[in-house]
């Protein structure tokens, strides 16, 4: 990567965070994809042609179509930025077709599987109570894992029964929270360890050192509890969010209300949960079909 490209990539990172209001994680992923491409291309950004992008995509043999589409999306965003800054005249990605991918239907837990995972957590110490509270928040509020670990004590309004969530792009939303989740949060606050420093004082979920819990810790906890509960699906903390939304739609919740709760910018993102509902319905019909 040339020195001028390094400067451009730094400016692009600032553009993503400030003008595009992307989360730091998403902006970092975009910049990482672009940096890998530029290192591989070995020429300046102003000399990249469509053939260079096609050759790079073809070389990523281990990538799924979905991963290739995400990579191409990052490159297109970068070169669109360069066009807006008059560094290049045309976006080389415009001549490259996105790979065709089917609609992604995420893994969903049944209500019984959710309850089994919840019940598998031993709540006889502070770690167990904390983990149960996190699971209740992930499922009961439909939060992303980053939103859950980012919750502050001042974000939880016990009497009003809602939490203030800071989502992607630092956008805030208010989400209702159920009595069970509030019960475990209250229990955890009674046992919560001493904060490590001033920055951790208002953080809701702390690790054993009194610092903010990491996303990886929650990932590992979810996988561990799924095994203990005998749930053999490939799940992550995000599975609880998908399951929450699916169960809401199946029970007749308004799609706009679900969109607001999940913090989706577009209703099209939320509509995937109507497809999940239809897929469940389809399996039921086919299982009972007279011509089976």
N, C-alpha and C positions, 0 to 999 in steps of 0.2 A: 504494500500500500504506500502511495506517495505521501510526502509531508503535507501537500495541499489537500489530499483526500482525508487525512487525519483531522485537519482543521474543519473541512466540510462536514465530516461525520460528527464532530463535536457540536457544530452549529445545528446540525440536523437533530441531534439529541435534545438540545434546548428547545427547538421548534416543536418536537413531539410533546414534550412535557408542558410547555407554556401555551402554545397556540392550539395544539390538538388536544390538550388536556388528558394525555395518556398517563396511565399509572407508571411509576418508575420501573416496575417489572416488565410491562409491555414495551415501553420505550427501550429498555435494555435489550430485550429479545430482538426487536427490530434492528437495533444498531449492531448487535452481534451477528445477525444473518448477513447484513450488508458488509460488515468488516470481513467475514469469511469469504464472501464472494469477491471482494476487491483484492484480497490477498491471493486468491486463486487466479484471478484474471491477470494480475501482474501489470496492468496498465491503468492510466488515470481514468477517473470517472467520466471525463469529457471525451474519452475515446471509445467508450463502451458501445458496442453495436448489438442488435438483436441476436446475431449468431453467437456472441459471447455468452449471452444469458441462456440460450437454448443449449449450448455445449455444457454449461455448468449444471443446468437442471438434469441433463442426460447423464452426467457423471455421478449424480446422487442416487445411485442404484438402490441404496437401502431405504430411501424415502418413500413413504406411501403417497398416494395422490393428494391426500389432505395435507400432508407435510409440505409437498411441493407447492401446493396452492398458497399455503401460509408464507413460504419463502418468497414466492413470486409477488405476493402482496406487499411484503417488506421492501423488496427491490423497487416495485412500482411506486411506492410511497416516497422512497429516497430520491428517485429520479424525477418524480413530480416536483419535489422540493427544489431540486437543482434547476428545473425549468423555471420555476417561480422566481428564483434568484438570478436568472439569466446566465447561469453557468453553462447550460446546454440549451439547444433550441428545441429538441424533440425528445420525448421519453422513449428509450429503446424497448421498454416493456410493452408499449402499445402494439407492437407487431408480434407479440408472443401470446398465444391462447392459454387461458387457464385450464388446467386438467379438469375433466368432467368428473365430479364426485357425487355420489348419492347423498341423500339427506341423512345426517347423522342422528341416530336415536340413542341417547345415552342409557347406560345401565340404570335400572330403577329397582328399588327394594319394595317389597310388599309391606303393608302396615305391620304384619306379624313379624317380618324380618327386622324391621326397625325396632320394634319392642324387644325382640330377642337380644339385639345388640345393646340396647339401653340396659336391659336387665343383667347383662353379662358383666357390667362394671361393678366391682366391689366398692361400696360406699362407706367403708369403715375407717377411712383415713382421708386426709386433705387431698391427696392426689386423686383418689377415686371420686370424691365429691366434685372436684374440679373437672375431671374428665366427663362425668355424667352431665354436668352443667354445660360443658362445651357441646356435647352431642345434642342436648336438648335445644341449644341455641342454633346449631347448624340445621337441625331438622325443623324445629318449631318456628324459626324465623326465616329459613331459607337463605342463610348467609353464605357468602364465599368464605373460604378458610382465612384469607387475608383480612376480611371484615371482622371475623370472629376474634382473631388474635389481636386485632387493633381496637377492640371495644375498650372503652374507659368506664370506670365506675360512674362518672358523671353522665355517661350516655344512657344509663339504665334508669328509667323512671318507673319505680315500683308501683306507686299508687295509680298512675295513669295507664300502666300496662303497655308501655311501648319502649323501644330502644331507638336511639339515634345512631344511624349507621353511616360511616364514611366509605363510599364505594369507589369505583374507578373514576379517575380524573378528579379525586377529592370532592366528588359530589355527595351531598348528604341527603338522606331520606329517613323518614320515620316509619318504623315497622312494628306492628302489634306483636306482643309477646304473651304466650300463654302462661297459665298459673303454675304448671309443672316446671317450666323453665325458670320462672321467677323463684319458685321454692328452692331449687338447687343452687341458684345464684346466691340467694340469701344464706343458705347453709354454708356455701363456700366462703362468703365474706366473713362469716364468724370464725373460720379456721385459716383464712388466707395468711400466707407467710409475710414477714416484714419485707417491704420493698427494699431493693438493693440501693437505690439512690433516689434523688428527687424526681428524675424523669420517669421512674417506675411507680410513683405514688398513686397515680390515678389509673394505671393500667389494671384492667379487671383480672385477666388470667396470667398468673405468674408461674415461672418454673421454680424448682427447689432452691435456686440461688436468689430468688426475689426479683428476677428480670422478666421482661415480656416473653411469653412463650413463643417459640418459633413455629412456622408452618410445617416444617419437617416433623417436629414432635407430634403435631396433631395428625399428620398423615400416618405416622407409625402407630399411634394410639388407635386410630380407626381400623387399620388393618389387623392389629392385635385383637381388638374386641370382636371383629367379624369372625376371626378364627375361633375364638373362645365361644362365640354364639352358634357356631356350626353353619355360618353363612358362607357358601363357597363361591359367591360371585366376586368378580374383580372390581373392588370398590375403592373409593377415595372419599375425603371429606365432601367433595363436590356431589357425590352420589346422594347425600342427604338433601342437598338443595334441589336436585332433579326430582327426587322422590316426593319431597314436600310439594313442589309445584304440580307434579302429576296427580297427587292425591287431592289437591285443591280443585283441579280441573275436573277430575272424575266425580267429585262431590258437588259439582255445579257452580263453582266459584266463577265470578266474572273475569274474563281474560284481561281486561284493563286493570282490574284490581291486582291480579297476579303480577302483571307487568310492573306496576308501581312498587309492589313489595320486593320484587327481585331486583329492581333498579335497572331494567332493560331500557335502552334508549328507543328501540324499535319494537313495535308489537309483533313484527315478523319473527323476532327471536323467541318471543314467548309462545308463538303459535306452534312450536315444535311439540309442546306438551299436549296439544290436541291430536297430533299425529301419534304420540305414544298411546293416548287413550284409544284411538282407532285401532292400533295394532293389538292392544289387549282384547278389544271387542272382536276383532277379526279372528284371533286365535280361539276365542270362546265359541264363535259361530262355526268355525271349521271343525272344532273338536266334537260338536254335536250335529254336524251336517248329516242328513239322511243318506247322502251318496258317498259318505266316507268309506 
